[in-house]
Amino acid sequence: QVHLVESGGGLVQAGGSLRLSCAGSGRPFSTYNVGWFRQAPGKEREFVAINSNSWNGGSTNYADSVKGRFTISRDNAKNTVYLQMNSLEPEDTAVYYCAAGRTFGATMEREYEYWGQGIQVTVSS
């Protein structure tokens, strides 16, 4: 079992930045691929970014909508994955979730085993 807790959300003006954290506990967090998803009001949850585990070289992948603005990174010593979000836009407003799974390069919800509770990010115009 892996328990995930997100933090770092809040309200920010357009053009601003936030850094989300996903702290993991339980089974060795470093062995899991960790992704970020988001769900805006009235929309389905969508993939944002993934950080693969060290066995897979720690590679990253991003949704087209956030490429060049968001950066995912991991600190295995702290069992934490981060999502640095820059140049935020009102369209980035959503509840952000981190998730952990075993599937390399996973971009679909069903490929993840464990989920955090989610954290609100609101970008004002």
C-alpha positions as a printed Julia matrix, in Angstrom:
125×3 Matrix{Float64}:
   0.0    0.0     0.0
   1.19   3.52   -0.82
  -0.32   6.59    0.81
  -0.03   9.87   -1.12
  -0.61  13.39    0.19
  -0.56  16.5    -1.99
   0.32  19.97   -0.73
   1.21  23.39   -2.08
  -1.98  24.36   -3.83
  -3.79  27.65   -3.51
  -4.79  30.83   -5.3
  -2.41  32.6    -7.67
  -2.72  35.28  -10.32
  -2.25  34.5   -13.98
   1.43  34.42  -14.86
   2.38  33.31  -11.37
   3.9   30.1   -10.08
   3.12  27.34   -7.62
   4.94  24.2    -6.59
   2.9   21.16   -5.69
   4.34  18.37   -3.58
   3.29  14.74   -3.42
   4.6   12.96   -0.35
   4.49   9.18   -0.39
   4.62   6.64    2.42
   4.31   2.9     2.66
   6.02   0.76    0.07
   9.29   2.09   -1.4
   8.13   5.21   -3.19
  11.19   5.24   -5.42
  10.05   2.07   -7.17
   6.85   3.66   -8.44
   6.21   5.84  -11.44
   4.44   8.96  -10.2
   2.07  11.06  -12.23
   0.07  14.23  -11.82
  -3.48  14.58  -13.09
  -5.99  17.4   -12.83
  -9.72  17.8   -13.0
 -11.34  21.12  -13.83
 -14.98  21.83  -12.97
 -17.3   20.02  -15.36
 -14.45  18.2   -17.09
 -12.91  14.78  -16.93
  -9.67  14.18  -15.09
  -6.71  14.56  -17.42
  -3.04  13.61  -17.44
  -0.54  16.38  -16.68
   2.9   14.85  -16.16
   4.75  11.69  -15.16
   8.09  10.99  -13.51
   9.27   7.44  -14.03
  11.09   5.49  -11.36
  14.83   5.07  -11.34
  14.59   1.66  -13.01
  13.14   3.48  -16.0
  15.76   6.18  -15.91
  13.67   8.8   -14.16
  12.29   9.98  -17.49
   9.52  12.56  -17.68
   6.61  13.24  -19.99
   4.07  16.05  -20.14
   0.71  16.86  -21.61
   1.01  19.26  -24.53
  -0.98  21.88  -22.63
   1.7   22.22  -19.94
   4.94  21.56  -21.83
   7.46  24.31  -21.27
   5.55  25.64  -18.24
   5.41  22.72  -15.8
   8.31  20.62  -14.5
   7.99  17.35  -12.62
  10.83  16.18  -10.4
  11.48  13.7    -7.62
  13.46  13.56   -4.4
  13.61   9.89   -3.4
  15.35  10.69   -0.14
  12.26  12.66    0.87
   9.79  10.3    -0.83
   8.39  13.31   -2.62
   7.53  14.23   -6.19
   7.13  17.88   -7.14
   5.24  19.7    -9.85
   6.64  23.15  -10.49
   4.04  25.19  -12.32
   5.1   28.43  -13.98
   3.3   30.92  -16.22
   0.0   29.73  -14.83
  -3.15  30.43  -16.79
  -6.79  30.5   -15.67
  -7.24  27.33  -17.7
  -4.92  25.57  -15.24
  -7.51  25.95  -12.5
  -8.38  22.47  -11.28
  -8.03  19.94   -8.51
  -4.62  18.35   -8.93
  -4.0   14.72   -8.0
  -0.81  12.71   -7.74
  -0.86   9.01   -8.42
   1.59   6.1    -8.23
   1.75   3.03  -10.4
   3.96   0.4   -11.98
   3.3    1.11  -15.67
   6.12   2.91  -17.44
   5.0    6.04  -19.25
   1.43   5.76  -17.97
  -0.88   8.57  -19.03
  -4.23   6.95  -18.25
  -5.95   6.84  -14.89
  -6.47   3.09  -14.96
  -2.7    2.55  -15.14
  -2.23   3.96  -11.64
  -2.82   2.02   -8.43
  -2.71   4.67   -5.74
  -4.12   8.2    -5.61
  -3.9   11.2    -3.35
  -6.95  13.13   -2.19
  -6.28  16.04   -4.5
  -5.53  19.71   -3.94
  -7.13  22.82   -5.37
  -5.22  25.18   -7.64
  -7.01  28.36   -8.66
  -5.55  30.82  -11.16
  -7.24  34.2   -11.31
  -7.21  36.35  -14.44
